[in-house]
Structure formats: C-alpha cells, structure tokens
Amino acid sequence: MPRYAGKSKKFVDDRILAQVDGPALDRQICDELFERDYTLIGGQIEDWRRAHRH
C-alpha cells in the first residue's frame, strides 16, 4: 500500500477498508494488539516526555 503523505487518518482508514475485506482486517488488528507488550509502554512514554520537555 502506498504512503499517503499529507492525507488525513480518515482518508487512509477509508482506503484500507476499501481494499481489505473485513474478516481479514479484523484478524490482522487482533494479531497486532496481542503482539504489543503493554508492560513496557509506561517507561517508553516517560522517556518520550523527558526528551520533549521544554
């Protein structure tokens, strides 16, 4: 799928939904969510906040 530079998230969502059938997309979303390690996110957010403080 090409990059859609300058396009909104809504536009990209609509393009994905038009090209991928619902059950396949549902499965891919579930797989991605289960692969994430939510135990690490707190530290990553704090690191990002420290790096972006003014």
ChimeraX attribute file (.defattr): number of C-alpha atoms within 10 A of each C-alpha:
attribute: neighborCount
match mode: 1-to-1
recipient: residues
	/A:1	6
	/A:2	4
	/A:3	7
	/A:4	11
	/A:5	7
	/A:6	6
	/A:7	9
	/A:8	10
	/A:9	10
	/A:10	9
	/A:11	10
	/A:12	14
	/A:13	10
	/A:14	11
	/A:15	13
	/A:16	13
	/A:17	11
	/A:18	10
	/A:19	10
	/A:20	11
	/A:21	10
	/A:22	11
	/A:23	9
	/A:24	9
	/A:25	14
	/A:26	11
	/A:27	10
	/A:28	11
	/A:29	11
	/A:30	10
	/A:31	11
	/A:32	9
	/A:33	10
	/A:34	9
	/A:35	8
	/A:36	10
	/A:37	8
	/A:38	9
	/A:39	8
	/A:40	9
	/A:41	11
	/A:42	9
	/A:43	10
	/A:44	11
	/A:45	11
	/A:46	11
	/A:47	11
	/A:48	10
	/A:49	11
	/A:50	10
	/A:51	9
	/A:52	8
	/A:53	6
	/A:54	5
